[in-house]
């Protein structure tokens, strides 16, 4: 009986060891900063879209990183899509548009295809709904926003 227990213990031990090693995931981190092309070292939010691009919100700048280079859309003083200094959160809808919330509660929408911004106020006025101040993201690219 002692031999059976010893054999069973040995098999269980090695099976557990093999299972743990098989499930081990190598996680690789990469530090990005202004030297790499990030426009600011002060990043207020990070988001990964459905295509795998990384989006960074900073002060007055929305930035997309494709793993090799950064593309940034800066604050335009004459026709500013940015409603406050810092981007608070980024969300993606099912159609691929990036919703941007700001620390003051304002919202803008960025279309990555046309590279154009729209304010939520413009959408709200067209739909006859009040300006939302909070956005919640759900699986599948669905958003819920509340005034």
Steps between C-alpha positions, in 0.01 A plus 500: 500500500788735576641440149162581338476824699857593411440427130171692499664795679790504251267491196279771647800718583648477150160549334445815705849625417445439126156667512636809674782533246261449207273779627788739561467808283797713412394859545718758334488866599624787291547845647407783264580867549567822311831364371303226320254754358228518763406870505489523879619293794180595683252238378155522656345191335592203281268299277547208255257499207355201312777522237772480765608865490588659832345841566636747754325804639720781626466874544333628180630205297343175377770255389484164320790253517522211253800329658749691286402865485273757659233707324366794698212741465566820687289777638400739222437842652275625218274193476576308814339159542641493852272640763746504787867457570522125576340199337342288773388175328492341155234260371443331166161437345418203275550720191860578607450858612688614809295681763703736713388625840671792667559580863232772489240249371498610135506237223648490149491228236800422277463313171833319434415455130434866418721624785229750592354601835141576587365623829227315682312830513462487120360146519278589796357805323422293190333224707331746739660345808684677784878519516623181674758526774574130572577213263504130587644231274353151453629196307442513126572869466174616660498823696255640749518868577311705750431871534 
